[in-house]
Amino acid sequence: MKKVKPALLKGFDQEYLPGEQLQFNALVDLVRRNFERYGFLPIETPSAELKEVLTSKGGTEKEIYALSRLAAAEDDEAAAKGALRFDLTVPLARYVAMRERELAFPFRRYQIQRVWRGETPQAKKGRFREFYQCDIDIIGREHLSILAEAEIPSVIYSVFTEMAIGEFRIRINNRKLLKGILQGFSVPEDRASTVLRALDKIEREDPATVLHNLEREGLSGSAAKTLYELIATKRSTGDTLDVLQRFEQRNETFTHGLDELGRIVAAIREFGVPDSAFCVDLGVVRGLDYYTGTIYETTLVGAPELGSICSGGRYDDLASYFTDTRLPGVGISIGLTRLFSRLEGAGLLRPVPRTRAEVLVTTMDPQHLEKYLKM
């Protein structure tokens, strides 16, 4: 009989020894426990969704794995119409749109499941094609208080404090504020996304490259330098708010964003998150076209090379592709497989018991075997 060489597919190769699996399971239990402590309710959605559901937002086709069988019949609906979910947000949107009459709003859900994404696998960077995500979202119907945006950091703080992986910082910003800043620098609406992409690379590229990219988008040399310094300079939360209060090119969008940011900072403190664990950081420029209010990124102070270990933000309408009901929300996602891989590599995970069993019964004398089995 011909032997098949045992091997794994690249990107689908996160397979642990029992001791590692116990550590991973302990992280899942910790995250679930903290989500439930804050009143989030569990849901699970199918691994496969209709292709038209998954592609409703557009631009994700290259990341999506379609379903097929090695010997599928022509009338196989799953093979013709199905694909694996690439995140947990689109399935949540479909779920809420289908069940909005059965749900109580604001709907607070958590979801811990695998997703599949056609990315280039990079094990050293914790990038895989199959991985666990841990999401929470608070969804309102027609309206959602900005206090929900202030509550999210308290959940993040609770999770990573109990995880005990070292000092971390929840970095927050506001998309309205960013939009208002760009308006203050006379950046046209059709150039805003590309300017934000350039600013998003501040921590990964040298200043000259970022400035060149800003000037290529139409900013003068002096304007590009002023904008770069405003966004890139690291300050305390108080100093950042003071700098923003003195911003000269104020406009309605900027003022609205700054007001939101100030109210959210005050509420985060009331939720019990210390200033040492969070900060306003104008360099957080994620969610280019999706987020509309507060945005979050969480990083480890002692291991910034790990990148963001938890991110998310506020969006105005979760399910506009599926329903006419306006469903604003706010949420975060922890890519747990990626996080586990990076923490394990950095030696930041706490050891766990090698077994859940507390008692070992051994056979000392074969003639008493029945008694041992009863024990």
C-alpha positions, 0 to 999 in steps of 0.5 A: 500500500502506498503511504501518504506523507503526513503534512499540513496545508500552509495557513491551515497548520495551527495544530497544537500539542495537548499542553498548548491546546490547554493553554489556548483553551484557557485563553478562550475561557478567559475571554468568554468569561469576561464577555459574559461578565459585561452582559454579552450574549453568545451566538454561533453562526454557520461556517458557510454562508451564501456567497451573495451574503459574504460579498455584499460589502464588496472587495472581499472576493479574493479572501473568500474560500468557496465550497466544493466537493471532490465529486459534487452533483450538478444540483449541489446548492452548497457548492454552487452558492456557498462559501466559508465566512471570512469574518464574524461581522458579515454573518452578524449583520445577516443574523440581526437582519433576519432576527431583528423582530426576535431580538431585544435592542441594544443587542449585546452579542459575543461570538468565538468561532473560526473564520477562513481568509485567503491571505498570504500565510506568515506564521512568524507574523501570526497570519493564518488562513484559518483562525479563531476570532473573538468578537463583541458588538453592541447593536442599536435600532435606529440609535445607539448611545456613544456611552456604548463606545466608552464601555468597550475599552472597559471590556478590553481592559478587563480581558487583558488585565486578567490575561496578565500578558504585560502592560498594554495600551488601548489607543483610541481616536475618532473618525469624525475628528480625522475627517474634520482635520483633513477638511481643515487641511483642504483635502478633497473628499475624493482624496481623503481615503488615500491620505488616511492610508498614507497616515496609517503607515506612520509607524511602519515607514520613515517620515520622508516616505510618508511626507512624499506620499502626502505631497503626492496627494496634493498637500503642499510641503509645509501642510504635509509636514504640519499634518504629519507632526499633528498625527505622528507626535505621541502625547498624553491624552490631556495634551492631545485634547489641548492641542486639538482645542487649539486647532485653527482650521476648525469646522463642523465635522471637527468640532463634532468629533472632538466633542464626542472624543472628549465625552468618551474619554470622560466616560471611559474613566468613569467606567474604571479604566485608568489613564495608564491603560488607554490614550487618545492617539491621533495615529490610529487611522484604521477602518478607512471606509467602515468606521464612523465614530470611535476607533480602537487599537490595543498594543503591548507596551513591552512588545510593540512589534506584535502590532494590534492585539485587539481592534474595532470601532463604531459604525453607523449601519451594520446591515444596510445591505440586508434591511432598511432598518438602521442598525448602528453599532460598536464592536471589537475583535480579538484574533485569538489564534494570531494573538496566541501564536505571538504571545507564545513566541514572545514567552508571555503566556502563563503556564497552565496545569498539564491536565484537568485531572487532579487524581491518578489511580494506579494499579499497585496489585493486579488482584485488586483491579476491580477496586481500582476500576471502581475508584 
